[in-house]
Amino acid sequence: MRIAVDLNRCQGYAQCVYLAHEVFRLTGQEALTYEPNPDDERRLQVERAAAACPVQAIVIDRLDGAKGSATS
């Protein structure tokens, strides 16, 4: 699994951090950092985090040919 966050779209609401803190982290007050290639065992957490993002800034590439966010 590969993820990408549109950091221009991200507003720092940090919903992803609450749902998948092993993958997403806030540095300082609003700077989001993330693991772009999390383990597949984190898939459910990452999909929930992507679905919870109020600005839909998280995109998941499932590496099986399908692309999209958890809501697609």
Predicted model as a PDB file, atoms N, CA, C, CB and O in Angstrom, pLDDT in the B-factor column:
MODEL        1                                                                  
ATOM      1  N   MET A   1       0.852  -1.172   0.000  1.00 93.00           N  
ATOM      2  CA  MET A   1       0.000   0.000   0.000  1.00 93.00           C  
ATOM      3  C   MET A   1       0.897   1.233   0.000  1.00 93.00           C  
ATOM      4  CB  MET A   1      -0.969  -0.001   1.225  1.00 93.00           C  
ATOM      5  O   MET A   1       1.923   1.283   0.678  1.00 93.00           O  
ATOM      6  N   ARG A   2       0.485   2.204  -0.765  1.00 96.00           N  
ATOM      7  CA  ARG A   2       1.195   3.473  -0.832  1.00 96.00           C  
ATOM      8  C   ARG A   2       0.171   4.582  -0.620  1.00 96.00           C  
ATOM      9  CB  ARG A   2       1.952   3.643  -2.199  1.00 96.00           C  
ATOM     10  O   ARG A   2      -0.943   4.514  -1.140  1.00 96.00           O  
ATOM     11  N   ILE A   3       0.547   5.593   0.137  1.00 97.00           N  
ATOM     12  CA  ILE A   3      -0.365   6.714   0.349  1.00 97.00           C  
ATOM     13  C   ILE A   3       0.325   8.016  -0.028  1.00 97.00           C  
ATOM     14  CB  ILE A   3      -0.849   6.762   1.816  1.00 97.00           C  
ATOM     15  O   ILE A   3       1.551   8.126  -0.013  1.00 97.00           O  
ATOM     16  N   ALA A   4      -0.492   8.985  -0.362  1.00 97.00           N  
ATOM     17  CA  ALA A   4       0.000  10.332  -0.640  1.00 97.00           C  
ATOM     18  C   ALA A   4      -0.971  11.310  -0.007  1.00 97.00           C  
ATOM     19  CB  ALA A   4       0.149  10.592  -2.183  1.00 97.00           C  
ATOM     20  O   ALA A   4      -2.185  11.109  -0.032  1.00 97.00           O  
ATOM     21  N   VAL A   5      -0.426  12.357   0.553  1.00 97.00           N  
ATOM     22  CA  VAL A   5      -1.240  13.405   1.153  1.00 97.00           C  
ATOM     23  C   VAL A   5      -0.972  14.688   0.389  1.00 97.00           C  
ATOM     24  CB  VAL A   5      -0.933  13.575   2.679  1.00 97.00           C  
ATOM     25  O   VAL A   5       0.178  15.104   0.243  1.00 97.00           O  
ATOM     26  N   ASP A   6      -2.024  15.308  -0.094  1.00 97.00           N  
ATOM     27  CA  ASP A   6      -1.907  16.610  -0.755  1.00 97.00           C  
ATOM     28  C   ASP A   6      -1.729  17.648   0.350  1.00 97.00           C  
ATOM     29  CB  ASP A   6      -3.174  16.932  -1.663  1.00 97.00           C  
ATOM     30  O   ASP A   6      -2.703  18.104   0.950  1.00 97.00           O  
ATOM     31  N   LEU A   7      -0.497  18.008   0.605  1.00 93.00           N  
ATOM     32  CA  LEU A   7      -0.196  18.920   1.713  1.00 93.00           C  
ATOM     33  C   LEU A   7      -0.668  20.343   1.444  1.00 93.00           C  
ATOM     34  CB  LEU A   7       1.292  18.926   1.988  1.00 93.00           C  
ATOM     35  O   LEU A   7      -0.763  21.146   2.372  1.00 93.00           O  
ATOM     36  N   ASN A   8      -0.961  20.664   0.199  1.00 95.00           N  
ATOM     37  CA  ASN A   8      -1.564  21.961  -0.107  1.00 95.00           C  
ATOM     38  C   ASN A   8      -3.039  21.979   0.270  1.00 95.00           C  
ATOM     39  CB  ASN A   8      -1.397  22.292  -1.594  1.00 95.00           C  
ATOM     40  O   ASN A   8      -3.583  23.030   0.611  1.00 95.00           O  
ATOM     41  N   ARG A   9      -3.676  20.837   0.211  1.00 96.00           N  
ATOM     42  CA  ARG A   9      -5.089  20.720   0.560  1.00 96.00           C  
ATOM     43  C   ARG A   9      -5.280  20.512   2.067  1.00 96.00           C  
ATOM     44  CB  ARG A   9      -5.728  19.565  -0.215  1.00 96.00           C  
ATOM     45  O   ARG A   9      -6.264  20.980   2.641  1.00 96.00           O  
ATOM     46  N   CYS A  10      -4.335  19.808   2.702  1.00 94.00           N  
ATOM     47  CA  CYS A  10      -4.427  19.497   4.128  1.00 94.00           C  
ATOM     48  C   CYS A  10      -4.525  20.790   4.949  1.00 94.00           C  
ATOM     49  CB  CYS A  10      -3.205  18.659   4.580  1.00 94.00           C  
ATOM     50  O   CYS A  10      -3.760  21.732   4.745  1.00 94.00           O  
ATOM     51  N   GLN A  11      -5.473  20.809   5.872  1.00 93.00           N  
ATOM     52  CA  GLN A  11      -5.679  21.977   6.727  1.00 93.00           C  
ATOM     53  C   GLN A  11      -5.262  21.734   8.176  1.00 93.00           C  
ATOM     54  CB  GLN A  11      -7.129  22.389   6.683  1.00 93.00           C  
ATOM     55  O   GLN A  11      -5.472  22.591   9.034  1.00 93.00           O  
ATOM     56  N   GLY A  12      -4.671  20.569   8.451  1.00 91.00           N  
ATOM     57  CA  GLY A  12      -4.180  20.289   9.797  1.00 91.00           C  
ATOM     58  C   GLY A  12      -5.248  19.926  10.799  1.00 91.00           C  
ATOM     59  O   GLY A  12      -5.044  20.111  11.999  1.00 91.00           O  
ATOM     60  N   TYR A  13      -6.392  19.410  10.348  1.00 93.00           N  
ATOM     61  CA  TYR A  13      -7.448  18.988  11.277  1.00 93.00           C  
ATOM     62  C   TYR A  13      -7.023  17.777  12.104  1.00 93.00           C  
ATOM     63  CB  TYR A  13      -8.729  18.665  10.508  1.00 93.00           C  
ATOM     64  O   TYR A  13      -7.556  17.552  13.191  1.00 93.00           O  
ATOM     65  N   ALA A  14      -6.085  17.009  11.606  1.00 93.00           N  
ATOM     66  CA  ALA A  14      -5.446  15.884  12.312  1.00 93.00           C  
ATOM     67  C   ALA A  14      -6.362  14.704  12.597  1.00 93.00           C  
ATOM     68  CB  ALA A  14      -4.888  16.367  13.599  1.00 93.00           C  
ATOM     69  O   ALA A  14      -6.068  13.905  13.485  1.00 93.00           O  
ATOM     70  N   GLN A  15      -7.454  14.576  11.873  1.00 96.00           N  
ATOM     71  CA  GLN A  15      -8.304  13.399  12.051  1.00 96.00           C  
ATOM     72  C   GLN A  15      -7.532  12.121  11.720  1.00 96.00           C  
ATOM     73  CB  GLN A  15      -9.563  13.505  11.169  1.00 96.00           C  
ATOM     74  O   GLN A  15      -7.740  11.086  12.353  1.00 96.00           O  
ATOM     75  N   CYS A  16      -6.645  12.194  10.731  1.00 96.00           N  
ATOM     76  CA  CYS A  16      -5.835  11.037  10.354  1.00 96.00           C  
ATOM     77  C   CYS A  16      -4.887  10.629  11.478  1.00 96.00           C  
ATOM     78  CB  CYS A  16      -5.038  11.339   9.084  1.00 96.00           C  
ATOM     79  O   CYS A  16      -4.639   9.441  11.687  1.00 96.00           O  
ATOM     80  N   VAL A  17      -4.367  11.604  12.192  1.00 96.00           N  
ATOM     81  CA  VAL A  17      -3.440  11.324  13.292  1.00 96.00           C  
ATOM     82  C   VAL A  17      -4.159  10.547  14.396  1.00 96.00           C  
ATOM     83  CB  VAL A  17      -2.842  12.644  13.856  1.00 96.00           C  
ATOM     84  O   VAL A  17      -3.594   9.616  14.970  1.00 96.00           O  
ATOM     85  N   TYR A  18      -5.388  10.924  14.690  1.00 96.00           N  
ATOM     86  CA  TYR A  18      -6.148  10.229  15.735  1.00 96.00           C  
ATOM     87  C   TYR A  18      -6.469   8.798  15.338  1.00 96.00           C  
ATOM     88  CB  TYR A  18      -7.438  10.979  16.039  1.00 96.00           C  
ATOM     89  O   TYR A  18      -6.491   7.907  16.187  1.00 96.00           O  
ATOM     90  N   LEU A  19      -6.718   8.572  14.052  1.00 97.00           N  
ATOM     91  CA  LEU A  19      -7.141   7.245  13.593  1.00 97.00           C  
ATOM     92  C   LEU A  19      -5.996   6.323  13.201  1.00 97.00           C  
ATOM     93  CB  LEU A  19      -8.055   7.394  12.432  1.00 97.00           C  
ATOM     94  O   LEU A  19      -6.148   5.102  13.239  1.00 97.00           O  
ATOM     95  N   ALA A  20      -4.859   6.886  12.828  1.00 97.00           N  
ATOM     96  CA  ALA A  20      -3.712   6.061  12.403  1.00 97.00           C  
ATOM     97  C   ALA A  20      -2.418   6.742  12.839  1.00 97.00           C  
ATOM     98  CB  ALA A  20      -3.720   5.836  10.850  1.00 97.00           C  
ATOM     99  O   ALA A  20      -1.624   7.178  12.005  1.00 97.00           O  
ATOM    100  N   HIS A  21      -2.216   6.829  14.150  1.00 96.00           N  
ATOM    101  CA  HIS A  21      -1.063   7.572  14.675  1.00 96.00           C  
ATOM    102  C   HIS A  21       0.279   6.910  14.365  1.00 96.00           C  
ATOM    103  CB  HIS A  21      -1.203   7.733  16.166  1.00 96.00           C  
ATOM    104  O   HIS A  21       1.324   7.545  14.505  1.00 96.00           O  
ATOM    105  N   GLU A  22       0.265   5.646  13.947  1.00 96.00           N  
ATOM    106  CA  GLU A  22       1.519   4.996  13.554  1.00 96.00           C  
ATOM    107  C   GLU A  22       1.970   5.442  12.164  1.00 96.00           C  
ATOM    108  CB  GLU A  22       1.359   3.474  13.585  1.00 96.00           C  
ATOM    109  O   GLU A  22       3.133   5.280  11.796  1.00 96.00           O  
ATOM    110  N   VAL A  23       1.039   6.005  11.402  1.00 97.00           N  
ATOM    111  CA  VAL A  23       1.308   6.393  10.015  1.00 97.00           C  
ATOM    112  C   VAL A  23       1.382   7.916   9.857  1.00 97.00           C  
ATOM    113  CB  VAL A  23       0.225   5.826   9.090  1.00 97.00           C  
ATOM    114  O   VAL A  23       2.249   8.423   9.145  1.00 97.00           O  
ATOM    115  N   PHE A  24       0.483   8.640  10.515  1.00 97.00           N  
ATOM    116  CA  PHE A  24       0.401  10.100  10.387  1.00 97.00           C  
ATOM    117  C   PHE A  24       0.828  10.763  11.693  1.00 97.00           C  
ATOM    118  CB  PHE A  24      -1.037  10.540  10.003  1.00 97.00           C  
ATOM    119  O   PHE A  24       0.476  10.297  12.777  1.00 97.00           O  
ATOM    120  N   ARG A  25       1.589  11.853  11.583  1.00 95.00           N  
ATOM    121  CA  ARG A  25       2.061  12.583  12.755  1.00 95.00           C  
ATOM    122  C   ARG A  25       2.014  14.086  12.484  1.00 95.00           C  
ATOM    123  CB  ARG A  25       3.496  12.144  13.134  1.00 95.00           C  
ATOM    124  O   ARG A  25       2.248  14.537  11.363  1.00 95.00           O  
ATOM    125  N   LEU A  26       1.712  14.836  13.512  1.00 93.00           N  
ATOM    126  CA  LEU A  26       1.811  16.293  13.415  1.00 93.00           C  
ATOM    127  C   LEU A  26       3.143  16.715  14.002  1.00 93.00           C  
ATOM    128  CB  LEU A  26       0.626  17.001  14.149  1.00 93.00           C  
ATOM    129  O   LEU A  26       3.497  16.336  15.118  1.00 93.00           O  
ATOM    130  N   THR A  27       3.872  17.500  13.239  1.00 89.00           N  
ATOM    131  CA  THR A  27       5.132  18.064  13.701  1.00 89.00           C  
ATOM    132  C   THR A  27       4.871  19.544  13.947  1.00 89.00           C  
ATOM    133  CB  THR A  27       6.306  17.834  12.657  1.00 89.00           C  
ATOM    134  O   THR A  27       4.451  20.265  13.041  1.00 89.00           O  
ATOM    135  N   GLY A  28       5.115  19.986  15.147  1.00 84.00           N  
ATOM    136  CA  GLY A  28       4.741  21.354  15.485  1.00 84.00           C  
ATOM    137  C   GLY A  28       3.233  21.415  15.650  1.00 84.00           C  
ATOM    138  O   GLY A  28       2.621  20.454  16.117  1.00 84.00           O  
ATOM    139  N   GLN A  29       2.641  22.508  15.280  1.00 77.00           N  
ATOM    140  CA  GLN A  29       1.196  22.646  15.462  1.00 77.00           C  
ATOM    141  C   GLN A  29       0.393  22.205  14.248  1.00 77.00           C  
ATOM    142  CB  GLN A  29       0.862  24.069  15.786  1.00 77.00           C  
ATOM    143  O   GLN A  29      -0.733  21.733  14.402  1.00 77.00           O  
ATOM    144  N   GLU A  30       0.944  22.348  13.038  1.00 78.00           N  
ATOM    145  CA  GLU A  30       0.138  22.034  11.868  1.00 78.00           C  
ATOM    146  C   GLU A  30       0.874  21.309  10.752  1.00 78.00           C  
ATOM    147  CB  GLU A  30      -0.428  23.273  11.331  1.00 78.00           C  
ATOM    148  O   GLU A  30       0.276  21.077   9.701  1.00 78.00           O  
ATOM    149  N   ALA A  31       2.126  20.941  10.922  1.00 90.00           N  
ATOM    150  CA  ALA A  31       2.887  20.295   9.853  1.00 90.00           C  
ATOM    151  C   ALA A  31       2.686  18.782   9.920  1.00 90.00           C  
ATOM    152  CB  ALA A  31       4.395  20.651   9.957  1.00 90.00           C  
ATOM    153  O   ALA A  31       3.143  18.128  10.857  1.00 90.00           O  
ATOM    154  N   LEU A  32       2.004  18.236   8.923  1.00 94.00           N  
ATOM    155  CA  LEU A  32       1.740  16.805   8.878  1.00 94.00           C  
ATOM    156  C   LEU A  32       2.904  16.071   8.227  1.00 94.00           C  
ATOM    157  CB  LEU A  32       0.438  16.521   8.120  1.00 94.00           C  
ATOM    158  O   LEU A  32       3.395  16.476   7.174  1.00 94.00           O  
ATOM    159  N   THR A  33       3.336  14.995   8.860  1.00 95.00           N  
ATOM    160  CA  THR A  33       4.298  14.081   8.256  1.00 95.00           C  
ATOM    161  C   THR A  33       3.639  12.708   8.261  1.00 95.00           C  
ATOM    162  CB  THR A  33       5.686  14.075   9.030  1.00 95.00           C  
ATOM    163  O   THR A  33       2.761  12.428   9.077  1.00 95.00           O  
ATOM    164  N   TYR A  34       4.078  11.852   7.332  1.00 97.00           N  
ATOM    165  CA  TYR A  34       3.443  10.542   7.240  1.00 97.00           C  
ATOM    166  C   TYR A  34       4.388   9.528   6.622  1.00 97.00           C  
ATOM    167  CB  TYR A  34       2.153  10.627   6.424  1.00 97.00           C  
ATOM    168  O   TYR A  34       5.363   9.885   5.960  1.00 97.00           O  
ATOM    169  N   GLU A  35       4.085   8.264   6.849  1.00 97.00           N  
ATOM    170  CA  GLU A  35       4.829   7.149   6.268  1.00 97.00           C  
ATOM    171  C   GLU A  35       4.173   6.844   4.919  1.00 97.00           C  
ATOM    172  CB  GLU A  35       4.834   5.874   7.227  1.00 97.00           C  
ATOM    173  O   GLU A  35       3.027   6.397   4.894  1.00 97.00           O  
ATOM    174  N   PRO A  36       4.860   7.070   3.804  1.00 97.00           N  
ATOM    175  CA  PRO A  36       4.224   6.894   2.494  1.00 97.00           C  
ATOM    176  C   PRO A  36       3.968   5.436   2.113  1.00 97.00           C  
ATOM    177  CB  PRO A  36       5.075   7.528   1.442  1.00 97.00           C  
ATOM    178  O   PRO A  36       3.147   5.169   1.235  1.00 97.00           O  
ATOM    179  N   ASN A  37       4.646   4.504   2.749  1.00 96.00           N  
ATOM    180  CA  ASN A  37       4.476   3.076   2.444  1.00 96.00           C  
ATOM    181  C   ASN A  37       4.224   2.281   3.725  1.00 96.00           C  
ATOM    182  CB  ASN A  37       5.723   2.523   1.709  1.00 96.00           C  
ATOM    183  O   ASN A  37       5.073   1.495   4.145  1.00 96.00           O  
ATOM    184  N   PRO A  38       3.060   2.484   4.345  1.00 96.00           N  
ATOM    185  CA  PRO A  38       2.789   1.745   5.588  1.00 96.00           C  
ATOM    186  C   PRO A  38       2.572   0.262   5.324  1.00 96.00           C  
ATOM    187  CB  PRO A  38       1.564   2.325   6.295  1.00 96.00           C  
ATOM    188  O   PRO A  38       2.232  -0.136   4.210  1.00 96.00           O  
ATOM    189  N   ASP A  39       2.769  -0.545   6.348  1.00 94.00           N  
ATOM    190  CA  ASP A  39       2.532  -1.983   6.252  1.00 94.00           C  
ATOM    191  C   ASP A  39       1.065  -2.250   5.949  1.00 94.00           C  
ATOM    192  CB  ASP A  39       2.951  -2.695   7.554  1.00 94.00           C  
ATOM    193  O   ASP A  39       0.189  -1.483   6.348  1.00 94.00           O  
ATOM    194  N   ASP A  40       0.806  -3.340   5.241  1.00 92.00           N  
ATOM    195  CA  ASP A  40      -0.574  -3.706   4.913  1.00 92.00           C  
ATOM    196  C   ASP A  40      -1.417  -3.971   6.155  1.00 92.00           C  
ATOM    197  CB  ASP A  40      -0.587  -4.930   4.023  1.00 92.00           C  
ATOM    198  O   ASP A  40      -2.643  -3.877   6.093  1.00 92.00           O  
ATOM    199  N   GLU A  41      -0.794  -4.295   7.266  1.00 95.00           N  
ATOM    200  CA  GLU A  41      -1.554  -4.519   8.498  1.00 95.00           C  
ATOM    201  C   GLU A  41      -2.192  -3.226   9.014  1.00 95.00           C  
ATOM    202  CB  GLU A  41      -0.644  -5.116   9.574  1.00 95.00           C  
ATOM    203  O   GLU A  41      -3.074  -3.269   9.872  1.00 95.00           O  
ATOM    204  N   ARG A  42      -1.756  -2.095   8.501  1.00 96.00           N  
ATOM    205  CA  ARG A  42      -2.324  -0.793   8.880  1.00 96.00           C  
ATOM    206  C   ARG A  42      -3.404  -0.333   7.899  1.00 96.00           C  
ATOM    207  CB  ARG A  42      -1.217   0.261   8.960  1.00 96.00           C  
ATOM    208  O   ARG A  42      -3.926   0.775   8.024  1.00 96.00           O  
ATOM    209  N   ARG A  43      -3.737  -1.176   6.930  1.00 95.00           N  
ATOM    210  CA  ARG A  43      -4.668  -0.788   5.861  1.00 95.00           C  
ATOM    211  C   ARG A  43      -5.996  -0.238   6.398  1.00 95.00           C  
ATOM    212  CB  ARG A  43      -4.943  -1.982   4.963  1.00 95.00           C  
ATOM    213  O   ARG A  43      -6.439   0.827   5.967  1.00 95.00           O  
ATOM    214  N   LEU A  44      -6.621  -0.941   7.316  1.00 96.00           N  
ATOM    215  CA  LEU A  44      -7.919  -0.499   7.824  1.00 96.00           C  
ATOM    216  C   LEU A  44      -7.808   0.862   8.502  1.00 96.00           C  
ATOM    217  CB  LEU A  44      -8.487  -1.529   8.804  1.00 96.00           C  
ATOM    218  O   LEU A  44      -8.658   1.728   8.298  1.00 96.00           O  
ATOM    219  N   GLN A  45      -6.770   1.054   9.303  1.00 97.00           N  
ATOM    220  CA  GLN A  45      -6.565   2.345   9.963  1.00 97.00           C  
ATOM    221  C   GLN A  45      -6.370   3.458   8.935  1.00 97.00           C  
ATOM    222  CB  GLN A  45      -5.351   2.280  10.908  1.00 97.00           C  
ATOM    223  O   GLN A  45      -6.940   4.541   9.069  1.00 97.00           O  
ATOM    224  N   VAL A  46      -5.564   3.186   7.910  1.00 97.00           N  
ATOM    225  CA  VAL A  46      -5.290   4.202   6.890  1.00 97.00           C  
ATOM    226  C   VAL A  46      -6.558   4.510   6.096  1.00 97.00           C  
ATOM    227  CB  VAL A  46      -4.162   3.733   5.940  1.00 97.00           C  
ATOM    228  O   VAL A  46      -6.827   5.672   5.792  1.00 97.00           O  
ATOM    229  N   GLU A  47      -7.331   3.492   5.759  1.00 97.00           N  
ATOM    230  CA  GLU A  47      -8.576   3.723   5.024  1.00 97.00           C  
ATOM    231  C   GLU A  47      -9.562   4.543   5.854  1.00 97.00           C  
ATOM    232  CB  GLU A  47      -9.213   2.387   4.621  1.00 97.00           C  
ATOM    233  O   GLU A  47     -10.245   5.417   5.321  1.00 97.00           O  
ATOM    234  N   ARG A  48      -9.635   4.268   7.133  1.00 97.00           N  
ATOM    235  CA  ARG A  48     -10.510   5.059   8.016  1.00 97.00           C  
ATOM    236  C   ARG A  48     -10.019   6.501   8.122  1.00 97.00           C  
ATOM    237  CB  ARG A  48     -10.579   4.422   9.421  1.00 97.00           C  
ATOM    238  O   ARG A  48     -10.814   7.440   8.125  1.00 97.00           O  
ATOM    239  N   ALA A  49      -8.704   6.661   8.208  1.00 98.00           N  
ATOM    240  CA  ALA A  49      -8.134   8.001   8.277  1.00 98.00           C  
ATOM    241  C   ALA A  49      -8.429   8.785   7.002  1.00 98.00           C  
ATOM    242  CB  ALA A  49      -6.623   7.928   8.514  1.00 98.00           C  
ATOM    243  O   ALA A  49      -8.781   9.962   7.065  1.00 98.00           O  
ATOM    244  N   ALA A  50      -8.287   8.140   5.849  1.00 97.00           N  
ATOM    245  CA  ALA A  50      -8.571   8.805   4.569  1.00 97.00           C  
ATOM    246  C   ALA A  50     -10.047   9.186   4.488  1.00 97.00           C  
ATOM    247  CB  ALA A  50      -8.189   7.891   3.376  1.00 97.00           C  
ATOM    248  O   ALA A  50     -10.380  10.275   4.020  1.00 97.00           O  
ATOM    249  N   ALA A  51     -10.921   8.311   4.936  1.00 97.00           N  
ATOM    250  CA  ALA A  51     -12.353   8.599   4.899  1.00 97.00           C  
ATOM    251  C   ALA A  51     -12.730   9.727   5.852  1.00 97.00           C  
ATOM    252  CB  ALA A  51     -13.147   7.349   5.241  1.00 97.00           C  
ATOM    253  O   ALA A  51     -13.676  10.470   5.590  1.00 97.00           O  
ATOM    254  N   ALA A  52     -11.998   9.861   6.954  1.00 97.00           N  
ATOM    255  CA  ALA A  52     -12.308  10.884   7.961  1.00 97.00           C  
ATOM    256  C   ALA A  52     -11.749  12.252   7.613  1.00 97.00           C  
ATOM    257  CB  ALA A  52     -11.777  10.459   9.301  1.00 97.00           C  
ATOM    258  O   ALA A  52     -12.135  13.247   8.226  1.00 97.00           O  
ATOM    259  N   CYS A  53     -10.850  12.323   6.646  1.00 97.00           N  
ATOM    260  CA  CYS A  53     -10.241  13.610   6.297  1.00 97.00           C  
ATOM    261  C   CYS A  53     -11.305  14.562   5.760  1.00 97.00           C  
ATOM    262  CB  CYS A  53      -9.111  13.420   5.253  1.00 97.00           C  
ATOM    263  O   CYS A  53     -11.921  14.271   4.735  1.00 97.00           O  
ATOM    264  N   PRO A  54     -11.536  15.696   6.429  1.00 97.00           N  
ATOM    265  CA  PRO A  54     -12.602  16.603   6.001  1.00 97.00           C  
ATOM    266  C   PRO A  54     -12.351  17.252   4.643  1.00 97.00           C  
ATOM    267  CB  PRO A  54     -12.786  17.675   7.028  1.00 97.00           C  
ATOM    268  O   PRO A  54     -13.294  17.711   3.999  1.00 97.00           O  
ATOM    269  N   VAL A  55     -11.106  17.298   4.202  1.00 97.00           N  
ATOM    270  CA  VAL A  55     -10.799  17.913   2.905  1.00 97.00           C  
ATOM    271  C   VAL A  55     -10.357  16.881   1.869  1.00 97.00           C  
ATOM    272  CB  VAL A  55      -9.712  18.969   3.072  1.00 97.00           C  
ATOM    273  O   VAL A  55      -9.944  17.240   0.767  1.00 97.00           O  
ATOM    274  N   GLN A  56     -10.447  15.588   2.228  1.00 97.00           N  
ATOM    275  CA  GLN A  56     -10.104  14.479   1.330  1.00 97.00           C  
ATOM    276  C   GLN A  56      -8.711  14.648   0.723  1.00 97.00           C  
ATOM    277  CB  GLN A  56     -11.143  14.365   0.215  1.00 97.00           C  
ATOM    278  O   GLN A  56      -8.537  14.547  -0.492  1.00 97.00           O  
ATOM    279  N   ALA A  57      -7.726  14.904   1.578  1.00 97.00           N  
ATOM    280  CA  ALA A  57      -6.353  15.136   1.133  1.00 97.00           C  
ATOM    281  C   ALA A  57      -5.531  13.858   1.022  1.00 97.00           C  
ATOM    282  CB  ALA A  57      -5.671  16.084   2.073  1.00 97.00           C  
ATOM    283  O   ALA A  57      -4.407  13.897   0.521  1.00 97.00           O  
ATOM    284  N   ILE A  58      -6.064  12.723   1.479  1.00 97.00           N  
ATOM    285  CA  ILE A  58      -5.313  11.467   1.502  1.00 97.00           C  
ATOM    286  C   ILE A  58      -5.764  10.568   0.357  1.00 97.00           C  
ATOM    287  CB  ILE A  58      -5.492  10.744   2.858  1.00 97.00           C  
ATOM    288  O   ILE A  58      -6.953  10.302   0.188  1.00 97.00           O  
ATOM    289  N   VAL A  59      -4.791  10.106  -0.423  1.00 97.00           N  
ATOM    290  CA  VAL A  59      -5.060   9.184  -1.530  1.00 97.00           C  
ATOM    291  C   VAL A  59      -4.319   7.886  -1.248  1.00 97.00           C  
ATOM    292  CB  VAL A  59      -4.625   9.796  -2.913  1.00 97.00           C  
ATOM    293  O   VAL A  59      -3.150   7.896  -0.862  1.00 97.00           O  
ATOM    294  N   ILE A  60      -5.010   6.769  -1.444  1.00 95.00           N  
ATOM    295  CA  ILE A  60      -4.431   5.451  -1.211  1.00 95.00           C  
ATOM    296  C   ILE A  60      -4.244   4.757  -2.549  1.00 95.00           C  
ATOM    297  CB  ILE A  60      -5.325   4.600  -0.263  1.00 95.00           C  
ATOM    298  O   ILE A  60      -5.172   4.678  -3.354  1.00 95.00           O  
ATOM    299  N   ASP A  61      -3.032   4.254  -2.779  1.00 91.00           N  
ATOM    300  CA  ASP A  61      -2.742   3.433  -3.942  1.00 91.00           C  
ATOM    301  C   ASP A  61      -2.583   2.023  -3.415  1.00 91.00           C  
ATOM    302  CB  ASP A  61      -1.456   3.926  -4.726  1.00 91.00           C  
ATOM    303  O   ASP A  61      -1.641   1.729  -2.679  1.00 91.00           O  
ATOM    304  N   ARG A  62      -3.492   1.164  -3.786  1.00 76.00           N  
ATOM    305  CA  ARG A  62      -3.517  -0.183  -3.218  1.00 76.00           C  
ATOM    306  C   ARG A  62      -2.467  -1.096  -3.845  1.00 76.00           C  
ATOM    307  CB  ARG A  62      -4.895  -0.792  -3.393  1.00 76.00           C  
ATOM    308  O   ARG A  62      -2.333  -2.243  -3.420  1.00 76.00           O  
ATOM    309  N   LEU A  63      -1.735  -0.634  -4.822  1.00 69.00           N  
ATOM    310  CA  LEU A  63      -0.669  -1.372  -5.506  1.00 69.00           C  
ATOM    311  C   LEU A  63      -1.160  -2.629  -6.211  1.00 69.00           C  
ATOM    312  CB  LEU A  63       0.399  -1.745  -4.523  1.00 69.00           C  
ATOM    313  O   LEU A  63      -0.352  -3.474  -6.599  1.00 69.00           O  
ATOM    314  N   ASP A  64      -2.454  -2.764  -6.380  1.00 60.00           N  
ATOM    315  CA  ASP A  64      -2.990  -3.877  -7.163  1.00 60.00           C  
ATOM    316  C   ASP A  64      -3.628  -3.367  -8.445  1.00 60.00           C  
ATOM    317  CB  ASP A  64      -4.014  -4.677  -6.342  1.00 60.00           C  
ATOM    318  O   ASP A  64      -4.404  -4.065  -9.098  1.00 60.00           O  
ATOM    319  N   GLY A  65      -3.281  -2.123  -8.790  1.00 53.00           N  
ATOM    320  CA  GLY A  65      -3.813  -1.510  -9.991  1.00 53.00           C  
ATOM    321  C   GLY A  65      -4.949  -0.558  -9.718  1.00 53.00           C  
ATOM    322  O   GLY A  65      -5.294   0.252 -10.578  1.00 53.00           O  
ATOM    323  N   ALA A  66      -5.550  -0.636  -8.522  1.00 53.00           N  
ATOM    324  CA  ALA A  66      -6.663   0.247  -8.182  1.00 53.00           C  
ATOM    325  C   ALA A  66      -6.134   1.445  -7.410  1.00 53.00           C  
ATOM    326  CB  ALA A  66      -7.739  -0.505  -7.357  1.00 53.00           C  
ATOM    327  O   ALA A  66      -5.335   1.294  -6.487  1.00 53.00           O  
ATOM    328  N   LYS A  67      -6.580   2.632  -7.791  1.00 55.00           N  
ATOM    329  CA  LYS A  67      -6.206   3.847  -7.082  1.00 55.00           C  
ATOM    330  C   LYS A  67      -7.445   4.504  -6.544  1.00 55.00           C  
ATOM    331  CB  LYS A  67      -5.432   4.811  -7.990  1.00 55.00           C  
ATOM    332  O   LYS A  67      -8.549   4.282  -7.040  1.00 55.00           O  
ATOM    333  N   GLY A  68      -7.258   5.315  -5.525  1.00 56.00           N  
ATOM    334  CA  GLY A  68      -8.361   6.083  -5.000  1.00 56.00           C  
ATOM    335  C   GLY A  68      -8.273   6.204  -3.500  1.00 56.00           C  
ATOM    336  O   GLY A  68      -7.399   5.624  -2.856  1.00 56.00           O  
ATOM    337  N   SER A  69      -9.201   6.974  -2.957  1.00 51.00           N  
ATOM    338  CA  SER A  69      -9.245   7.115  -1.512  1.00 51.00           C  
ATOM    339  C   SER A  69     -10.166   6.050  -0.950  1.00 51.00           C  
ATOM    340  CB  SER A  69      -9.716   8.532  -1.098  1.00 51.00           C  
ATOM    341  O   SER A  69     -10.781   5.292  -1.699  1.00 51.00           O  
ATOM    342  N   ALA A  70     -10.256   5.996   0.332  1.00 49.00           N  
ATOM    343  CA  ALA A  70     -11.075   4.975   0.984  1.00 49.00           C  
ATOM    344  C   ALA A  70     -12.550   5.169   0.694  1.00 49.00           C  
ATOM    345  CB  ALA A  70     -10.842   4.989   2.481  1.00 49.00           C  
ATOM    346  O   ALA A  70     -13.343   4.250   0.898  1.00 49.00           O  
ATOM    347  N   THR A  71     -12.935   6.350   0.222  1.00 45.00           N  
ATOM    348  CA  THR A  71     -14.342   6.617  -0.036  1.00 45.00           C  
ATOM    349  C   THR A  71     -14.733   6.247  -1.456  1.00 45.00           C  
ATOM    350  CB  THR A  71     -14.655   8.074   0.222  1.00 45.00           C  
ATOM    351  O   THR A  71     -15.910   6.345  -1.802  1.00 45.00           O  
ATOM    352  N   SER A  72     -13.793   5.826  -2.289  1.00 39.00           N  
ATOM    353  CA  SER A  72     -14.159   5.483  -3.668  1.00 39.00           C  
ATOM    354  C   SER A  72     -14.299   4.004  -3.875  1.00 39.00           C  
ATOM    355  CB  SER A  72     -13.145   6.019  -4.627  1.00 39.00           C  
ATOM    356  O   SER A  72     -14.603   3.562  -4.982  1.00 39.00           O  
TER     357      SER A  72                                                      
ENDMDL                                                                          
END                                                                             
